[in-house]
């Protein structure tokens, strides 16, 4: 690096992105489209700390402050019904 600050929006050589001046990214929460879900429980097998078959017989998402993104991204990619997504949630300050 040259000692000059990088331009806004340019990634550093370390791979870290420059902070967005608009503020931190919105919190995300996994979501299940129950109308598409076949209850195969593949998401639960990949990420049991987040997904489970609830007492009503439907897949559920646990309420957590933070979610393991890599495990959820894998569950989303491997879902045979394509019913898992991320939802942006509002944060209160």
C-alpha positions, 0 to 999 in steps of 0.5 A: 500500500502506498500510505494514501487512504483508499478511495471510498468503496474500494476494497483494501488488499486484505479483502476488507471492504471500506465501511459504508458511510450510510451506517451498518448493514441491516440485521438479517434473519433466515425465513422459511416459505412454509407454502413451499416447504416439504419438511424434509428437515435438510435445513435442520440437519445442516443448522440445528441451532436455527432450524427445527420441526416445531410442535405444529408440524412445520419447520421453524426458525429460532429467535437469536441475536445473531445467526451463523451465516455460513451454515444458513447460506449452505442450507439455503443453497441446498434446500430442495424446495428453494424455500429458505431466504434471508430477510432484512430486519429493522434495527432499533437504536 
